[in-house]
Amino acid sequence: MRIAGSTVLLTGATGGLGQTIARELAARGAKLVLTGRRADALEPIAAEFGARTVTADLADPDQVDDLAKACADTDILIANAALPSSGDLLEYTPEQIDRALAVNLRTPVMLARALAPRMVDAGRGHIAIVGSISGKTATKSSSLYNATKFGLRGFTLGFRQDLHGTGVGVSLIQPGFVRDAGMFAVTGATPPAGIRTVSPSQVATAVVRAVERDLCEVNVAPVELRLLSAFAGQFPAIAERFQRGSAAERTVSQIAAAQRDRR
């Protein structure tokens, strides 16, 4: 799918990772439409890239519907917005659970459902979902986040098959620990010993590459994390035993503590 000249809707545009993705898309000649909850945060970013903005709270189904209608001319959807959703599920209120499920899982599905028909009619388009390596393997204190990212992976891979032959591609981009910007970076937590991080620009480049080449799944992580997540996905009981008391468990606990107020 050619990005230059295409209308691209990017969710989660006000986050550090979203801004990096927006910058990469703008450099490729995209006609950007940026969305986020706060107009005051969106406007400076839009001004930098000459983008159009649509303010929307993605936890509100009505606002998601309005966003889809306002962006009916979308050629490429980049579903990047997400809530941290870490921590013990028993500490969450029902409202917080609903919000996490809505933003992280329901909204990408609904936007894809709303915007794909026009793409199919045109015989061109792309839907790129930014997930997480946490969609391949479960960890302690991440059950809700794992649920949304596992769900995104299943949806994306299945929807890609549904749209095969229509001219519309569907891709999943799964970052590992991202430094300098994004949910992990702002916690101040350190990755487990021996696990390297990736940069925001690596994630943005992966998004562009997935769209341009119609790639199925792109794991943006160093080889050691890709191997560990593949193993844990196949052998979850063994992985669970290895994780107990490990550096990985300590990292997840640091993340959950730092994200407690962002539910």
C-alpha positions in Angstrom: 0.0 0.0 0.0 1.4 3.4 -1.0 1.5 5.8 1.9 2.2 9.0 -0.1 -1.0 10.8 -0.8 -3.1 8.4 1.3 -5.4 9.6 4.1 -4.1 8.0 7.3 -6.0 7.9 10.6 -3.7 7.5 13.6 -5.1 6.9 17.0 -3.1 7.6 20.2 -1.4 10.4 18.4 -0.6 12.4 21.5 1.6 9.8 23.1 5.4 9.8 22.5 5.2 6.7 20.4 2.2 8.1 18.4 4.1 11.3 17.7 7.1 9.3 16.3 4.7 7.2 14.1 3.1 10.5 12.9 6.4 12.0 12.1 7.4 8.9 10.0 4.1 8.9 8.2 4.3 12.6 7.4 7.8 12.1 6.0 6.3 9.5 3.7 3.8 12.0 2.3 0.7 10.8 4.2 -2.3 13.0 4.6 -2.6 12.7 8.4 -5.7 12.6 10.6 -4.7 12.5 14.3 -7.0 11.6 17.1 -6.7 11.8 20.9 -8.8 12.7 24.0 -7.4 16.3 24.4 -7.7 18.9 21.8 -5.0 21.0 23.5 -2.5 18.2 23.2 -3.5 17.3 19.6 -3.2 20.8 18.1 0.6 21.4 18.4 1.3 18.0 16.9 -1.1 18.6 14.1 0.5 21.9 13.4 3.9 20.3 13.1 2.7 17.8 10.5 0.0 19.8 8.8 -2.6 17.2 10.0 -6.3 17.3 10.6 -7.5 16.5 14.1 -10.6 14.7 15.5 -10.9 14.7 19.3 -12.4 11.5 20.7 -12.4 9.5 23.9 -12.0 5.9 22.6 -13.5 4.5 25.8 -16.9 6.0 24.7 -18.6 3.9 22.0 -20.6 6.9 20.7 -17.4 8.9 20.2 -15.8 6.0 18.4 -18.8 5.9 16.0 -18.5 9.7 15.5 -14.8 9.3 14.8 -15.4 6.7 12.2 -18.0 8.9 10.5 -15.7 11.9 10.6 -12.9 9.8 9.0 -14.9 7.9 6.4 -12.4 8.8 3.8 -9.6 6.9 5.5 -7.3 4.8 3.3 -5.0 3.6 6.1 -5.9 3.0 9.7 -3.1 2.9 12.3 -4.7 1.7 15.6 -2.0 2.7 18.1 -4.0 4.0 21.1 -3.8 1.8 24.3 -4.1 2.0 28.1 -1.4 0.4 30.3 -3.9 -2.0 32.1 -1.2 -3.6 34.3 -1.6 -4.7 37.8 -3.6 -7.3 39.7 -7.1 -7.6 38.2 -8.6 -7.8 41.7 -7.6 -4.2 42.2 -9.6 -3.0 39.2 -13.1 -1.6 39.4 -15.6 -2.9 36.8 -15.5 0.6 35.2 -11.7 0.4 34.8 -11.9 -3.0 33.3 -14.5 -1.8 30.8 -12.4 1.2 29.9 -9.3 -1.0 29.2 -11.3 -3.5 27.1 -12.9 -0.6 25.2 -9.7 1.3 24.4 -7.3 -1.5 23.8 -9.6 -4.0 22.0 -13.1 -2.9 21.2 -12.1 0.4 19.5 -9.6 -1.1 17.0 -12.1 -3.8 16.1 -14.9 -1.2 15.6 -12.8 1.2 13.6 -11.6 -1.6 11.4 -15.2 -2.7 10.9 -16.4 0.8 10.1 -13.6 1.8 7.8 -12.9 -1.4 5.9 -16.0 -1.5 3.6 -14.9 1.7 1.8 -11.4 0.3 1.4 -12.8 -3.0 0.0 -15.0 -1.1 -2.5 -12.0 0.9 -3.6 -9.8 -2.2 -3.9 -7.1 -0.6 -1.8 -6.3 0.2 1.8 -4.6 -1.0 4.9 -5.3 -1.6 8.6 -2.3 -1.7 10.9 -2.8 -2.7 14.6 -0.1 -1.8 17.1 -0.2 -4.6 19.7 2.5 -5.9 22.0 4.8 -8.8 22.6 2.5 -9.2 25.6 0.0 -10.6 23.0 2.2 -13.7 22.6 3.0 -14.6 26.2 1.4 -14.0 29.6 3.1 -12.5 32.6 2.1 -11.9 36.2 0.3 -8.6 37.0 -0.7 -8.3 33.4 -3.8 -10.4 33.0 -6.0 -7.6 31.7 -3.3 -6.2 29.4 -2.5 -9.7 28.1 -6.2 -10.3 27.4 -6.5 -7.2 25.2 -3.2 -7.9 23.4 -3.9 -11.6 22.9 -7.4 -10.5 21.6 -5.8 -8.0 19.2 -3.5 -10.6 17.8 -6.3 -13.1 17.2 -8.5 -10.4 15.6 -5.8 -9.1 13.4 -4.6 -12.4 12.0 -8.2 -13.6 11.5 -9.4 -10.4 9.9 -6.4 -10.4 7.5 -7.7 -13.8 6.2 -11.2 -12.4 5.8 -9.9 -9.6 3.6 -7.5 -11.6 1.5 -8.0 -10.9 -2.2 -9.8 -7.6 -1.6 -6.8 -5.4 -2.0 -7.0 -4.4 1.6 -4.1 -5.5 3.9 -4.1 -6.1 7.6 -1.0 -6.1 9.8 0.0 -6.5 13.4 3.0 -4.7 14.9 4.1 -6.0 18.2 6.8 -4.0 20.1 8.8 -5.3 23.0 10.2 -2.9 25.6 10.4 0.6 24.0 12.8 3.1 25.4 12.5 6.9 25.4 8.8 7.1 24.6 5.6 5.0 25.2 4.0 3.2 28.2 7.1 1.3 29.3 9.5 4.3 29.0 7.5 6.6 31.2 7.4 4.1 34.1 11.1 4.4 34.6 11.3 0.6 35.0 14.3 -1.4 33.7 14.0 -4.4 31.5 15.1 -7.8 32.8 18.9 -8.4 32.6 19.9 -9.5 29.2 16.8 -8.1 27.4 17.5 -5.1 25.2 15.0 -2.4 24.3 14.0 -0.9 21.0 13.6 2.7 20.0 10.4 4.5 19.0 11.8 5.0 15.5 12.2 1.3 15.1 8.5 0.8 15.9 7.5 3.6 13.5 9.7 2.1 10.8 8.0 -1.3 11.4 4.6 0.3 11.0 5.5 1.8 7.7 7.1 -1.3 6.5 4.1 -3.4 7.5 1.8 -1.1 5.5 3.9 -0.7 2.4 4.7 -4.5 2.2 1.4 -5.9 3.6 3.3 -7.8 6.2 1.2 -10.1 8.4 3.0 -9.8 11.8 6.1 -7.7 12.7 7.7 -8.3 16.1 9.7 -5.2 17.0 12.0 -6.7 19.6 15.6 -8.0 19.9 16.1 -11.6 19.1 16.3 -12.8 22.7 12.9 -11.4 23.5 11.4 -12.8 20.3 12.8 -16.3 21.1 11.6 -16.1 24.7 8.1 -15.0 23.8 7.8 -17.7 21.1 8.9 -20.3 23.7 6.6 -19.0 26.4 3.7 -18.9 23.9 4.2 -22.6 23.1 5.0 -23.8 26.7 3.1 -21.5 29.1 3.4 -23.8 32.1 7.2 -24.0 31.8 7.4 -20.2 31.2 5.3 -19.6 34.3 7.7 -21.6 36.5 10.7 -19.8 35.1 9.2 -16.4 35.6 8.4 -16.8 39.3 10.9 -14.7 41.3 12.8 -13.8 38.2 14.0 -10.5 36.9 11.1 -10.4 34.5 8.6 -10.6 37.4 10.4 -7.8 39.2 10.2 -5.6 36.0 6.5 -6.3 35.6 6.0 -5.3 39.3 7.8 -2.1 38.7 5.7 -1.3 35.7 2.4 -2.1 37.5 3.3 0.1 40.4 4.2 3.1 38.1 1.0 2.7 36.1 -1.4 2.3 39.0 -2.8 5.9 38.5 -3.3 5.5 34.8 -6.3 3.2 34.7 
